[in-house]
């Protein structure tokens, strides 16, 4: 799976908020923020803290994409 926090970065721009301000408001560590900056997986409780601080849902801050490509078998 791949993770993208592009929605979060856009939301911060819309709210005129820096990443550091968001980190402090959410009470997450700089390590968690760095992982998000690299589109790495972070713990659900950290995502919940960010969503709570920004008054939004999880789907407003992270997108999860499956790398798996479904293959259809047309052999009968």
Beta strands, then each sheet from edge to edge (+ up, - down):
strand 1: 2-4
strand 2: 63-65
sheet 1: 1+ 2-
end
